[in-house]
């Protein structure tokens, strides 16, 4: 779970989607990213902080979240968890429901409506059955998996969706194109100093509008995002190399030692030295 980017997801061998039982040991931060897939995370143990389009939710055991395609999201787990992860490409669902992009899914886990709670329970049990069928792979399991997946989508469409204004969706798509350009540029140049005028000019915006545009879409300033990208690279090297911490820090373009240590503690809940231990 990495920095804000357009994420590419691998499909399972026998299914046109991605299904996994995810085990997170903790101290894991997946920075902001997006993809053209519907994503469902169902927590079976531990807890998880998830941010979708700048709204933060704390998931606990038996909670699940539905992330709409092209929604900017990130996750943070400090204590460890396990979860069923289901990711379905929207292009696959369009074969059966051509206008599915006009729908947005919204699940209220706290609803007091007994009918809503019954439908939520159906989704949870179906997700559990889906993973069991995929894990044991008895003869014909692919048909069973698809039937369970379609059951989940059917419930979401009929009970937890609303129509999205097409003009608003097109505007969001244009914004994401700009965000993707910024992300790709940062990924290539994060080790170098990147100024606001430089990155604003890249996407054809003036500096003031760019700063507002970026924070509205990302929930953080551009400098905060740039430093988060650097932090992620540093964290990987901390765990996988014996390089001195100062050398790793400078290798990835983070020269302000005080800001680095403060941000690292805020994100990972410990010092760089403690993370390495």
N, C-alpha and C positions, 0 to 999 in steps of 0.2 A: 504494500500500500504506500504509494510514492507521491511525487510532487504534482501540482496542478498541471494537467496535460490532457490531451485527447488520448484516452487509454485504449489499447488494442487487446481484445480478449480472445483467448484460444477456446475453440469449441471442444466438447468431449468427442471421443472417437466415434461413437455410434449415435450421437444426438446433435442436432443443429442448434446447440445452445451450450452454456457452461453450467455444470452442476458440481458442487464440491462440498465436502465437510471441512470447514476451515478451523484450524487450531492455531490460536494466537497465544504465544507464551507471555505476552505483555511487553510494555515499553515500546509499543508499535504505533507509529503515526503514519497514516496514509494522507499525504497532502492533497490539495484540491485537484480534481480531475473530472472528466466527463466522458461519456460514450453514448453511442446510439443504440443502447440496449435498455430494456427494463431490468432493474436489479432488485431482488428481494433478499434481505438478510434476516434470518430467523435465529435468534440467540437461544442456545440450549444450555449455556453455562457462562457465568461471569457477567461482565457488563461491558458496555460500549458507548462511547460518545460519538455521535454522528452529526455532521452539519450538512444540510441540503439547502442550497440557495440561501445561505447565510442564516438559516434557522437551525439552532442546535437542540438536539434531543438526546436524552440519556436513556439508553435501552438497558433493560434488565432481563433476567431469565424469563423466557416464554414471550417476550416482545418481538415484534418484527417490523420492518420498515420496507415500504415500496418506493423505489427511486425512479422517477420518470426519465425517459431517454433525454440525453443532452442536458441533464440537470447537473450543476456544479456541486460536487460533494467531497467530503473528506471524513476520515474516521480517526479516532484516538482511543487506544486501549492501554492502560497502565498495569492492570492486575491480571490480565490474561482472560481468554474466553474461548468458547467453541461455538460454531454457528453453521447452519445450513445456508449455503450461498447459491442462489439461482439467478442466472443472467440470461435473458432471452433477447436476441437481436430483433429490433422492431421490423426489420426487413422480412424476417421469417413470419411474423404475425400478420404483416400486410398481405400475405398470400391468402389469408382466410378472412381478413377484415381490412379492406383497402383504405378505409378512412380512420384507422386506429391512431394515426398521428394527431387527429383532431381531439383526442381524449387525453385528459390528465387524471392520474390516480391520486386519491387522497384518503388515507386510512386513519380513522380516529380510534385509537386503542382505548381511550378513556370514556367512550360513549356509554351512557346509562341505558340505552335502548336494548332490551333483551334480544330483539331480532338481529341487531347489529352484532352483539356479542356472540350470537349463535353462528353468524357468518364468519366472524373472526376465528372462532374455534374450528370451523370447517377448514379454513385456510391453514391453520396450524397443523391439524391432523393430516391434511393432504400433503403438506410439505414433509412431514415425518414419514408418511407412506412412500412418498416419492424417493426420499433418500434410501430407505430400506430396500425398495425394489431395485434401485440403481446399484447399491452396494453388493447385493447378493446375485444379481444378474442371472436369474433363472431363465429357462427357455421362454422367449417371447417378452422379456422384460422391457424391451424398447417400446412395444405397443402400450404396455401398462404405464410406463413413464410418461409417454405423450398424452395418454388419457388423463392422467393426474395433472399434468401441466395445463392442459386445456380447461380442466375443471377450475383451477386457480384463476386463470385469466377470465373465465366466464363469470365467476363471482366478483372479481374486481371490476369488470366492465359494467355489470348490472347493479352493483351495490356501492361501489367506491370510486366512481368516475364522474367527470363533468366535461362538457364540451369547451374547447379552448377557441378563442377568437383567432381566426386565421391570420389577420393582419398582425396581431400581437405575437403570434408564433413566428411569423416571418421576420419581425423585428428582432426577436430573441436569437434567431438563427444568424442574423447579420452580426449581432453582438458577439456571438460565439466564434464566428469566423475571425473577428478581430482578436479575441482572447487567444485563439489557437495560434495566430501569428505571433503574438507576444510570448506565449509559452515556448514555442519552438525556438524563438530568438534567444530567450533566457537560457534554455537548455544548452544551446551552443556557446553562449558567451558569458555564463554565470561567473566564471573565474575572473572576468575582467570587470572594471568599473563600468556601470551602465547608467547613464544620466536620464532624467525625466525627458528633456528635450529630444534626446536620441530615440528613446522608445516611443514617445508620442508621435514623432515624425514618421516612424516606421508604419504606423497605422493611420496616418493622415489626420491627426487630431492636434489641437493646440494643447499646451501644457496644463492649463487649468481644467479644461474639459476632460482631458485624459485622466487626470488624478481622480476626478469625481466619477468618471465612467468606470475606472478600474476598481475603485473601492465599492461602488454599487454592485458590481458583478462578482467581485471576489471576497468582499467582506473584510478586506485588509488593504493597506496602502501598497504601492508597487515595491517600495523598499522592504517592507515586511515580507512580502512574497519572495522577493529575490533572496533575502536572508534565509527564509524557510527552505528554499531549494538548496542553498549552500549547506544548511544544517543537515539536511537529509544525506547529502553526499559525505559530509564529515562523519555522521553517525555510522554509515556503512564501513568507512575506513577504520573507525575506532574499533569496531568489532572484528574486522577481518585483516588488519595489518598490525605490525609492531612499530610503526612510525611514531615519533614523538607527537604529542597532541598539537603543539604549536606548529609543527611542520604540516600536519594534516589541515589545520585551520587555514594556514596561508595558501596551501595548495589549492583550496577550493574558494579562494578569494575573500575570506572573512578576516579582515585585518584589525577590526576593532575588538580587542580582547574583552573589554568590559561588557559590551553589547552581546558578544558571542556567548559568554558564560551565563548572562542573565537569560537570554532567549533559550539556550540549551536546557537550563533548569526548568523554565516555564513549560517547554514542550515535552521533555522526557522525564521530568520529575526527579532528576538527579544531576550530579556534575558529570562532565566528560570522563573524568577518572573513575568515578563510580560505575558509569555505564560500561566502561572497558572491563572492569573487574567482574 
